Amino acid sequence: MPRTREFDPKVVLEDAMRLFWEKGYAATSVEDLVARTGVNRFGLYDVYGSKHGLYLAALESYYHSVVSAAIAEIEEPGAGLDAIEAVFDRLLKGVRSGHAKNGCLLCNAAEEVAPFDPEVAEAVGSFQRRLVKGFTAAVRVAQERGEVSTTQKCEDLGCFLAGLIQGASFLARSPASATTVSRFVRVGLRVLR
């Protein structure tokens, strides 16, 4: 008779995601995951197959929960300059409050794991394509409304804004001050005018 699972996989996944976000993939041991989640290694392996499988599931969970909430405004139909600024304002608010000190889990994965892991590289690529698509659509609307300069193609500005938010996320994780991150974003957003 199979044993009943004694833990909630959603809660475990959330705990694991936060641990990977704080420490990174390489610095997070299976023992760390066991301690954080309260689930023994056999339970984790039964559900996720391996530490790598749990990491991939954590990246997917982050993509669907954290990323979706962070960029919701630019993915709304009719989003324009206000939506673009709202996304960056929320990031800067997180930097000032200390809530963004871990940066972005997918940006961290891009630097740490993606160069050596095709599955993680695909997750990061999906994230980047989503950012570019969302920012491009918002820039297009903003240009049509006259809110943003038309001297640059909306696709080019969408790529730039995706890079700007990723760069700001890297800075948020670094020893850079909140003022430095804010200046970086403020100067970057001037390109839209």
Steps between C-alpha positions, in 0.01 A plus 500: 500500500657838397576750774304821512710806429552682829580843360351756267714515181393863439631609841820301450549654157452852640754433778750351254451789256576753774810307607638480144419870463692587817804273458519402134497153350857390573504629858172325584560144611243226526550521877408871482185409309409232754553747786296778333212283380486248782475221242764228488706448185300193400177700510655777292642253249170315483321816383773691313748226403812691604630834623513606133136399450400700806698799369322483162164481679601798718593704189165416341313594817692829519422570134126447548464673835767763564570602139130510411430733791806716433417575138121476505451864398692476173311186399161669530335601171556870438795524740722800426759718670323496839518119502869499409576748777289302748707185441823691568348689794405170667853367451651816650258487793620144565862613481442785747314275744754217476248256352692485170837416660503158334448649154300291256517120521496464122770766455706319762443173313610668175834583656560193715347197329371576149844510331547132589143366510273498192181452703574800718609696192158431344320620815711818501440547126125471549518765773704734282267457201202578725665818627585616148151423373331683789720806487481516119120496506490772767750715309297459181188629676697780667642607163152499343381726784799732462631410847828358372735619228472327163866550412563138603305191390264366765671158470840657574362687801327183622834316491668791675240513778525123553876542537454800728279313743731200498799727562318671784424158649869406487589831668236439767680178598839669502639732768374799295293745699132563437601844375733346242231262374250787485739718300571212262129452432424872480772561239392190306138612485605834350551316172121489466461877490 
